[in-house]
C-alpha cells in the first residue's frame, strides 16, 4: 500500500514538472509514512514541504497544487486532504483495504517477504562467547537478537551467513586450562589452591572428570606445571563448545561458520594486516596519553607501534603490540574483520555485549583504512537480562558459580517464551525477564497472548469442520464487500502494515518491531473476536469474516516464524 501512494505522488509530481512547476533535473525526494493518528489518514507525505523551495512556492500552496493534480479515477484512495503546514494525507478506500486478504491467501507463508535486499550478501556475527564455560542469559539475548536479524534479512531477500568467532587464543584459554587441571589433580588426591581469576563453577569439575575418564592419569606430573598442556586446553575448550552448540540448539540457532581466532595467528593474518597499514603509512612509534577514567588494558606508558585510527573516526590512535611483542586484542580483531571483508560480504553486522561499546569505532576505523570502505561494519550492542521470578531476582546458579545458565532458563520456560521475551525490548535497553510471567497462561504474558490469538483462529476452523462446513473458504470480492465494520477495517489496515514492519525491522536491524506489531494485531483480533459473531448464518458474511481472521492467523504465524517461535494451533 505504501508503494501505491509513493507511485501516485511521483506520477503527479512528474505531471507538474511538465507544467513547469519543477526544474527538469530535480530529483523528487520525499517520504510516505503512516500517521500515528488514524484521523490523519492511512498515509501521509511531506512531498510539498521537501520540494517547496525548488518550486518557489509556500509548502501549503504547493500541496494544494499536488492535490489538484492527483487523478480522479483512483480506486485505491477514497480521499486526500492537505493538512498542517503542507502535509498531504491519504485515506484508502474500503475496496483497497480488502485486497490484502486475497494477497495473504495467495502468498501464504511468504506474505511479508520481499526482494528488496536481493543481491546483498550479509554476514551476521553474534554470540562469539569465550569457550570457557556455559552460556549465560546475556549471551542468550545476543544470540536471539542476532539470529532474528539474520531471519529478517533473509525475509527481504538477502543472502545471510551466520558466524561465530571462537576466542580460542589468549589468556582466557590458559585460565580455563589451569582451572581444569587444578580440578583434575584434585581427582587424584592432589589438592592445589584455585588462584584468583580462575573459573570456580562445577562445570570445571565436569570437564576434569571427563578428562580423567578419557586419559586416566596421563596429565599428572611431579610438580604442578606453570602452564597447562595445550592438549588439556583444547580438550576443555572443545567440551565448552559442545555445551555452547547444545545451548544454541535449544534456542533453534545454528551457525554457518565457526571461525577460529587461533587461525589468525597460525596463518599470519594479523601480521599481514599490520604490514598493510605500515605500507600505507598509518603506523608510527609513539606514546599514548594516559586514558581518562578507567584504566585500559592495552595502555602502557612506553613507545609503541600505534595505528593512526583517529584519522578514520576513532577517538585516539591504537596500539597494535604489547610490551612482550605479542599483538593486542585489537590487532587480532582488525585482522579478523579484514578477513571478513575479503570474503566478499556487502555488509558486516556484529552483535556485541554492551561492554564492548568502546571497540566499535576502532574496528570500524581499521576496516575503513584497510578496505577504503566506510560503513561496511554495523554493530548492535545488547544490554543485559535481569532474571526474576515473581518480581524477585533469581539467585545465581550453583553449576556456573557466578551466573544463571542459559540452558537452565530455556529448559524451564521453553524456547518460545525465551525468544519472544528477549525480543520485546530494543537491544540497547535492559530487559527484565520474569520466569513466572513468561510461563503464565494469561493475557499478561505477551507470548501467550499472541500464540493464543493464532490458536483461536484455528479453533474456529475446527468448529466449522465439526459442522461439516469448509473451515477455510476462499472469499470472492462480493463476499469481502460485507466487511464494513470499523473493527474489520482496523484489522485490514494492520494486516496491510505487516510487509512494511518486516522491511523496516530488517533494514534498521531492530527485530523488536515484529513482536510489537504482533501484540498490536493480537489485541485487535481478540477485541474483534469477542465483539463479533464469526459463524454467521449469512453465508457471505460468514465467509468474509472467516477469510479475515484466517488472514490474521496467517500473518501471526508468519511473524512468529520470523522470530523463531512456534505458532500452535491448539493451546
Secondary structure, 3 states (H helix, E strand, C coil): CHHHHHHHHHHHHHHHHHCCCCCCCCCCCCCEECCCCHHHCCEEECHHHHHHHHHCCCHHHHHHHHHHHCCCCCCCEEEEEEECCCEEEEEECHHHHHHHHHHHHHHHHHCCCCCCCCCCEEEEECCCCCCCCCCEHHHHHHHHHHHHHHHHHHHCCCEEEEEEEECCCCHHHHHHHHHHHHHHHHCCCCCCCCCCCCCCCHHHHHHHHHHHHHHCCCCCCCCCCCCCCHHHHHHHHHHHHHHHHHHHHHCCCCCCEEEEHHHHHHCCHHHHHHHHHHHCCCEEEECCCCCCCCCCCCCCCCCEEEECHHHHCCCCCEECECCCCCECHHHHHHHHHHHHHHCCCCEEEEEEEHHHHHHHHHHHHHHHHHHCCCCCEEEEEECCEEEEECCEECCCCCCCCCCCEHHHHHHHHCHHHHHHHHCCCCCCCCEEEEHHHHHCCCCCCHHHHHHHHHHHHHHHHHHHHHCCCCCCCCCCHHHHCCCCCHHHHHHHHHHHHHHHHHHHHHHCCCCHHHHHHHHHHHHHHHHHHHHCCCCCCCHHHHHHHHHHHHHHHHHHHHHHHHCCCCCCCCC
